Amino acid sequence: MAIAQLSLSKKSKAIAAYQQALRLDPNFEISHHNLGLALQANSFTHIDNSCLIKI
C-alpha cells in the first residue's frame, strides 16, 4: 500500500504506512529502506538515519 501511495505522490501517507509497518515488525528491513527513500523523496532533511542503516 505504501509503495502505491509513494508512486501516486502521496508521500506523507506512504511515510505513515512504512512507520506503521515498522511498529508492527521493527525488524522488517525493506520497510526501513523504503521509509528512508520516502523521507528523502519528501525532501525531509532531518531524518533519523537509523531507517537507512538498519539493513
N, CA, C and O atoms as a CHARMM CRD file, in Angstrom:
* protein
*
  220
    1    1 MET  N      0.82700  -1.18900   0.00000 PROA 1      0.00000
    2    1 MET  CA     0.00000   0.00000   0.00000 PROA 1      0.00000
    3    1 MET  C      0.87000   1.25200   0.00000 PROA 1      0.00000
    4    1 MET  O      0.58700   2.21500  -0.71200 PROA 1      0.00000
    5    2 ALA  N      1.92200   1.23100   0.79700 PROA 2      0.00000
    6    2 ALA  CA     2.79500   2.39900   0.87100 PROA 2      0.00000
    7    2 ALA  C      3.48700   2.65200  -0.45900 PROA 2      0.00000
    8    2 ALA  O      3.68600   3.80400  -0.84500 PROA 2      0.00000
    9    3 ILE  N      3.85500   1.59000  -1.16300 PROA 3      0.00000
   10    3 ILE  CA     4.50900   1.75800  -2.46000 PROA 3      0.00000
   11    3 ILE  C      3.56400   2.45000  -3.43000 PROA 3      0.00000
   12    3 ILE  O      3.98100   3.33700  -4.17500 PROA 3      0.00000
   13    4 ALA  N      2.30900   2.05800  -3.42700 PROA 4      0.00000
   14    4 ALA  CA     1.33000   2.69100  -4.30600 PROA 4      0.00000
   15    4 ALA  C      1.14600   4.15300  -3.94500 PROA 4      0.00000
   16    4 ALA  O      1.06600   5.00300  -4.83300 PROA 4      0.00000
   17    5 GLN  N      1.07900   4.45900  -2.66600 PROA 5      0.00000
   18    5 GLN  CA     0.90800   5.84400  -2.24100 PROA 5      0.00000
   19    5 GLN  C      2.11700   6.68400  -2.63500 PROA 5      0.00000
   20    5 GLN  O      1.97100   7.83300  -3.05200 PROA 5      0.00000
   21    6 LEU  N      3.29900   6.11400  -2.50300 PROA 6      0.00000
   22    6 LEU  CA     4.50500   6.84200  -2.86400 PROA 6      0.00000
   23    6 LEU  C      4.53100   7.11700  -4.35700 PROA 6      0.00000
   24    6 LEU  O      4.89500   8.21300  -4.78400 PROA 6      0.00000
   25    7 SER  N      4.14900   6.13100  -5.14900 PROA 7      0.00000
   26    7 SER  CA     4.16000   6.32700  -6.59700 PROA 7      0.00000
   27    7 SER  C      3.06600   7.29200  -7.04600 PROA 7      0.00000
   28    7 SER  O      3.16500   7.87800  -8.12400 PROA 7      0.00000
   29    8 LEU  N      2.03600   7.46200  -6.23900 PROA 8      0.00000
   30    8 LEU  CA     0.97100   8.41500  -6.56100 PROA 8      0.00000
   31    8 LEU  C      1.22800   9.78400  -5.94100 PROA 8      0.00000
   32    8 LEU  O      0.33700  10.63100  -5.89000 PROA 8      0.00000
   33    9 SER  N      2.44800   9.98700  -5.47400 PROA 9      0.00000
   34    9 SER  CA     2.86700  11.24600  -4.85200 PROA 9      0.00000
   35    9 SER  C      2.11400  11.54800  -3.55900 PROA 9      0.00000
   36    9 SER  O      1.95900  12.71200  -3.18900 PROA 9      0.00000
   37   10 LYS  N      1.65600  10.53100  -2.88600 PROA 10     0.00000
   38   10 LYS  CA     1.04200  10.69200  -1.56400 PROA 10     0.00000
   39   10 LYS  C      2.10600  10.32200  -0.53700 PROA 10     0.00000
   40   10 LYS  O      1.96800   9.35800   0.21500 PROA 10     0.00000
   41   11 LYS  N      3.16900  11.11700  -0.53000 PROA 11     0.00000
   42   11 LYS  CA     4.35600  10.78000   0.24700 PROA 11     0.00000
   43   11 LYS  C      4.09100  10.73000   1.74400 PROA 11     0.00000
   44   11 LYS  O      4.61200   9.84700   2.42600 PROA 11     0.00000
   45   12 SER  N      3.30200  11.64500   2.26700 PROA 12     0.00000
   46   12 SER  CA     3.03300  11.64800   3.71000 PROA 12     0.00000
   47   12 SER  C      2.29300  10.38900   4.13600 PROA 12     0.00000
   48   12 SER  O      2.56200   9.83500   5.20200 PROA 12     0.00000
   49   13 LYS  N      1.36000   9.93600   3.30100 PROA 13     0.00000
   50   13 LYS  CA     0.62900   8.70100   3.62300 PROA 13     0.00000
   51   13 LYS  C      1.53900   7.48700   3.49700 PROA 13     0.00000
   52   13 LYS  O      1.42000   6.53700   4.27100 PROA 13     0.00000
   53   14 ALA  N      2.44800   7.51400   2.52600 PROA 14     0.00000
   54   14 ALA  CA     3.39600   6.41100   2.37300 PROA 14     0.00000
   55   14 ALA  C      4.31200   6.33100   3.58800 PROA 14     0.00000
   56   14 ALA  O      4.58100   5.24500   4.10100 PROA 14     0.00000
   57   15 ILE  N      4.78700   7.48100   4.04400 PROA 15     0.00000
   58   15 ILE  CA     5.65700   7.52900   5.22200 PROA 15     0.00000
   59   15 ILE  C      4.92400   6.97100   6.43400 PROA 15     0.00000
   60   15 ILE  O      5.48900   6.18500   7.19400 PROA 15     0.00000
   61   16 ALA  N      3.69100   7.36500   6.61600 PROA 16     0.00000
   62   16 ALA  CA     2.89500   6.86600   7.74800 PROA 16     0.00000
   63   16 ALA  C      2.70200   5.35400   7.64600 PROA 16     0.00000
   64   16 ALA  O      2.73800   4.65700   8.66000 PROA 16     0.00000
   65   17 ALA  N      2.50000   4.84400   6.43900 PROA 17     0.00000
   66   17 ALA  CA     2.30400   3.40200   6.25500 PROA 17     0.00000
   67   17 ALA  C      3.58200   2.63400   6.58200 PROA 17     0.00000
   68   17 ALA  O      3.52500   1.57900   7.21300 PROA 17     0.00000
   69   18 TYR  N      4.73600   3.15500   6.15700 PROA 18     0.00000
   70   18 TYR  CA     6.00100   2.49200   6.48100 PROA 18     0.00000
   71   18 TYR  C      6.26200   2.53700   7.98100 PROA 18     0.00000
   72   18 TYR  O      6.74100   1.55800   8.55600 PROA 18     0.00000
   73   19 GLN  N      5.95800   3.64400   8.61000 PROA 19     0.00000
   74   19 GLN  CA     6.14300   3.75200  10.05300 PROA 19     0.00000
   75   19 GLN  C      5.24500   2.75900  10.78300 PROA 19     0.00000
   76   19 GLN  O      5.66900   2.14800  11.76300 PROA 19     0.00000
   77   20 GLN  N      4.02300   2.59500  10.32200 PROA 20     0.00000
   78   20 GLN  CA     3.10400   1.61800  10.91700 PROA 20     0.00000
   79   20 GLN  C      3.64300   0.20200  10.72200 PROA 20     0.00000
   80   20 GLN  O      3.59800  -0.61400  11.64300 PROA 20     0.00000
   81   21 ALA  N      4.14800  -0.08600   9.53500 PROA 21     0.00000
   82   21 ALA  CA     4.71500  -1.41400   9.27700 PROA 21     0.00000
   83   21 ALA  C      5.87000  -1.70000  10.22300 PROA 21     0.00000
   84   21 ALA  O      6.02600  -2.82600  10.69500 PROA 21     0.00000
   85   22 LEU  N      6.68400  -0.67800  10.50400 PROA 22     0.00000
   86   22 LEU  CA     7.82100  -0.86400  11.40400 PROA 22     0.00000
   87   22 LEU  C      7.39100  -0.98900  12.85800 PROA 22     0.00000
   88   22 LEU  O      8.07400  -1.63700  13.65000 PROA 22     0.00000
   89   23 ARG  N      6.27300  -0.38100  13.21500 PROA 23     0.00000
   90   23 ARG  CA     5.74900  -0.58600  14.56800 PROA 23     0.00000
   91   23 ARG  C      5.29000  -2.03600  14.73400 PROA 23     0.00000
   92   23 ARG  O      5.44000  -2.62300  15.80500 PROA 23     0.00000
   93   24 LEU  N      4.73200  -2.60400  13.66700 PROA 24     0.00000
   94   24 LEU  CA     4.25000  -3.98000  13.71800 PROA 24     0.00000
   95   24 LEU  C      5.40600  -4.98200  13.67300 PROA 24     0.00000
   96   24 LEU  O      5.36700  -6.01500  14.34100 PROA 24     0.00000
   97   25 ASP  N      6.43500  -4.66900  12.88100 PROA 25     0.00000
   98   25 ASP  CA     7.59200  -5.56000  12.76100 PROA 25     0.00000
   99   25 ASP  C      8.85200  -4.70900  12.61100 PROA 25     0.00000
  100   25 ASP  O      9.24400  -4.37600  11.49300 PROA 25     0.00000
  101   26 PRO  N      9.48700  -4.35600  13.72600 PROA 26     0.00000
  102   26 PRO  CA    10.65700  -3.47800  13.69400 PROA 26     0.00000
  103   26 PRO  C     11.86300  -4.07100  12.96200 PROA 26     0.00000
  104   26 PRO  O     12.80600  -3.34300  12.65200 PROA 26     0.00000
  105   27 ASN  N     11.85100  -5.35400  12.68500 PROA 27     0.00000
  106   27 ASN  CA    12.97900  -5.99300  12.00700 PROA 27     0.00000
  107   27 ASN  C     12.77900  -6.16200  10.51000 PROA 27     0.00000
  108   27 ASN  O     13.59000  -6.81400   9.85100 PROA 27     0.00000
  109   28 PHE  N     11.72300  -5.59200   9.96500 PROA 28     0.00000
  110   28 PHE  CA    11.42400  -5.73100   8.53400 PROA 28     0.00000
  111   28 PHE  C     12.29400  -4.74700   7.75400 PROA 28     0.00000
  112   28 PHE  O     11.95000  -3.57500   7.60500 PROA 28     0.00000
  113   29 GLU  N     13.43700  -5.25400   7.25600 PROA 29     0.00000
  114   29 GLU  CA    14.45600  -4.39500   6.67000 PROA 29     0.00000
  115   29 GLU  C     13.97300  -3.57800   5.47800 PROA 29     0.00000
  116   29 GLU  O     14.37000  -2.42500   5.31300 PROA 29     0.00000
  117   30 ILE  N     13.13300  -4.16000   4.66000 PROA 30     0.00000
  118   30 ILE  CA    12.66800  -3.45300   3.46600 PROA 30     0.00000
  119   30 ILE  C     11.88500  -2.20500   3.85100 PROA 30     0.00000
  120   30 ILE  O     11.97600  -1.17900   3.17700 PROA 30     0.00000
  121   31 SER  N     11.12200  -2.28900   4.92300 PROA 31     0.00000
  122   31 SER  CA    10.37000  -1.11000   5.36700 PROA 31     0.00000
  123   31 SER  C     11.30700  -0.01200   5.85200 PROA 31     0.00000
  124   31 SER  O     11.03900   1.16800   5.62800 PROA 31     0.00000
  125   32 HSD  N     12.39800  -0.38000   6.51100 PROA 32     0.00000
  126   32 HSD  CA    13.38700   0.62200   6.92600 PROA 32     0.00000
  127   32 HSD  C     13.96500   1.32500   5.70000 PROA 32     0.00000
  128   32 HSD  O     14.07000   2.55100   5.66100 PROA 32     0.00000
  129   33 HSD  N     14.32900   0.54100   4.72000 PROA 33     0.00000
  130   33 HSD  CA    14.90500   1.09100   3.49400 PROA 33     0.00000
  131   33 HSD  C     13.90300   1.98900   2.77100 PROA 33     0.00000
  132   33 HSD  O     14.22300   3.11500   2.39000 PROA 33     0.00000
  133   34 ASN  N     12.69100   1.47600   2.59100 PROA 34     0.00000
  134   34 ASN  CA    11.67500   2.23800   1.86300 PROA 34     0.00000
  135   34 ASN  C     11.24800   3.49500   2.61500 PROA 34     0.00000
  136   34 ASN  O     10.93600   4.51100   1.99500 PROA 34     0.00000
  137   35 LEU  N     11.23100   3.43300   3.94200 PROA 35     0.00000
  138   35 LEU  CA    10.92600   4.62800   4.72000 PROA 35     0.00000
  139   35 LEU  C     11.98700   5.69200   4.45300 PROA 35     0.00000
  140   35 LEU  O     11.66300   6.86500   4.26300 PROA 35     0.00000
  141   36 GLY  N     13.23200   5.28700   4.44100 PROA 36     0.00000
  142   36 GLY  CA    14.30400   6.23700   4.13100 PROA 36     0.00000
  143   36 GLY  C     14.13500   6.85400   2.76000 PROA 36     0.00000
  144   36 GLY  O     14.33000   8.05800   2.59500 PROA 36     0.00000
  145   37 LEU  N     13.77700   6.05300   1.77500 PROA 37     0.00000
  146   37 LEU  CA    13.55700   6.57300   0.42600 PROA 37     0.00000
  147   37 LEU  C     12.35800   7.51500   0.37800 PROA 37     0.00000
  148   37 LEU  O     12.39900   8.54700  -0.29200 PROA 37     0.00000
  149   38 ALA  N     11.29500   7.15700   1.08800 PROA 38     0.00000
  150   38 ALA  CA    10.10400   8.01100   1.11600 PROA 38     0.00000
  151   38 ALA  C     10.41000   9.34600   1.78400 PROA 38     0.00000
  152   38 ALA  O      9.96000  10.39700   1.32600 PROA 38     0.00000
  153   39 LEU  N     11.17800   9.29800   2.87000 PROA 39     0.00000
  154   39 LEU  CA    11.54900  10.53800   3.55200 PROA 39     0.00000
  155   39 LEU  C     12.41300  11.40300   2.64000 PROA 39     0.00000
  156   39 LEU  O     12.24600  12.62200   2.58200 PROA 39     0.00000
  157   40 GLN  N     13.32400  10.76800   1.93900 PROA 40     0.00000
  158   40 GLN  CA    14.17600  11.50600   1.01500 PROA 40     0.00000
  159   40 GLN  C     13.34300  12.10000  -0.12200 PROA 40     0.00000
  160   40 GLN  O     13.55800  13.24800  -0.51200 PROA 40     0.00000
  161   41 ALA  N     12.40800  11.33900  -0.64800 PROA 41     0.00000
  162   41 ALA  CA    11.55000  11.82100  -1.73500 PROA 41     0.00000
  163   41 ALA  C     10.68200  12.98000  -1.27800 PROA 41     0.00000
  164   41 ALA  O     10.30000  13.83400  -2.07800 PROA 41     0.00000
  165   42 ASN  N     10.37400  13.00600   0.00800 PROA 42     0.00000
  166   42 ASN  CA     9.53600  14.07200   0.55800 PROA 42     0.00000
  167   42 ASN  C     10.38100  15.25800   1.01400 PROA 42     0.00000
  168   42 ASN  O      9.87800  16.19400   1.63500 PROA 42     0.00000
  169   43 SER  N     11.66800  15.20200   0.69400 PROA 43     0.00000
  170   43 SER  CA    12.60500  16.28500   0.98900 PROA 43     0.00000
  171   43 SER  C     12.77400  16.55400   2.46800 PROA 43     0.00000
  172   43 SER  O     13.00000  17.69400   2.87400 PROA 43     0.00000
  173   44 PHE  N     12.66600  15.50800   3.28000 PROA 44     0.00000
  174   44 PHE  CA    12.96500  15.66900   4.69800 PROA 44     0.00000
  175   44 PHE  C     14.47700  15.77200   4.82500 PROA 44     0.00000
  176   44 PHE  O     15.20900  14.91700   4.32500 PROA 44     0.00000
  177   45 THR  N     14.93300  16.80100   5.48100 PROA 45     0.00000
  178   45 THR  CA    16.36900  16.94800   5.64000 PROA 45     0.00000
  179   45 THR  C     16.83200  16.48400   6.99700 PROA 45     0.00000
  180   45 THR  O     18.01400  16.18600   7.17300 PROA 45     0.00000
  181   46 HSD  N     15.93700  16.41300   7.96300 PROA 46     0.00000
  182   46 HSD  CA    16.30700  15.98100   9.31000 PROA 46     0.00000
  183   46 HSD  C     15.68800  14.61400   9.57700 PROA 46     0.00000
  184   46 HSD  O     14.77500  14.48100  10.39200 PROA 46     0.00000
  185   47 ILE  N     16.19900  13.59800   8.87900 PROA 47     0.00000
  186   47 ILE  CA    15.63600  12.27100   9.07300 PROA 47     0.00000
  187   47 ILE  C     16.50400  11.47800  10.03000 PROA 47     0.00000
  188   47 ILE  O     17.68900  11.76100  10.20300 PROA 47     0.00000
  189   48 ASP  N     15.90600  10.50800  10.63200 PROA 48     0.00000
  190   48 ASP  CA    16.61300   9.60800  11.52500 PROA 48     0.00000
  191   48 ASP  C     17.33800   8.59300  10.66500 PROA 48     0.00000
  192   48 ASP  O     16.70000   7.76900  10.00900 PROA 48     0.00000
  193   49 ASN  N     18.65000   8.63800  10.65700 PROA 49     0.00000
  194   49 ASN  CA    19.43300   7.75300   9.79600 PROA 49     0.00000
  195   49 ASN  C     19.28000   6.27900  10.14600 PROA 49     0.00000
  196   49 ASN  O     19.69200   5.42400   9.36200 PROA 49     0.00000
  197   50 SER  N     18.70600   5.95900  11.28900 PROA 50     0.00000
  198   50 SER  CA    18.54200   4.55100  11.64200 PROA 50     0.00000
  199   50 SER  C     17.67700   3.81900  10.62900 PROA 50     0.00000
  200   50 SER  O     17.83500   2.61300  10.44000 PROA 50     0.00000
  201   51 CYS  N     16.77400   4.52600   9.98100 PROA 51     0.00000
  202   51 CYS  CA    15.93300   3.86200   8.98200 PROA 51     0.00000
  203   51 CYS  C     16.72800   3.55300   7.71800 PROA 51     0.00000
  204   51 CYS  O     16.30500   2.72700   6.90900 PROA 51     0.00000
  205   52 LEU  N     17.86900   4.20400   7.54000 PROA 52     0.00000
  206   52 LEU  CA    18.67900   3.96300   6.36100 PROA 52     0.00000
  207   52 LEU  C     19.76000   2.90900   6.60500 PROA 52     0.00000
  208   52 LEU  O     20.18300   2.24300   5.66100 PROA 52     0.00000
  209   53 ILE  N     20.20800   2.74700   7.82900 PROA 53     0.00000
  210   53 ILE  CA    21.29900   1.81900   8.08700 PROA 53     0.00000
  211   53 ILE  C     20.82800   0.54500   8.78600 PROA 53     0.00000
  212   53 ILE  O     21.66400  -0.26900   9.17700 PROA 53     0.00000
  213   54 LYS  N     19.57500   0.35100   8.95100 PROA 54     0.00000
  214   54 LYS  CA    19.06800  -0.82700   9.64400 PROA 54     0.00000
  215   54 LYS  C     19.38700  -2.10800   8.87700 PROA 54     0.00000
  216   54 LYS  O     19.53500  -3.16800   9.48600 PROA 54     0.00000
  217   55 ILE  N     19.49400  -2.03000   7.56900 PROA 55     0.00000
  218   55 ILE  CA    19.74900  -3.20300   6.73600 PROA 55     0.00000
  219   55 ILE  C     21.11500  -3.69600   7.05800 PROA 55     0.00000
  220   55 ILE  O     21.56600  -4.68600   6.48100 PROA 55     0.00000
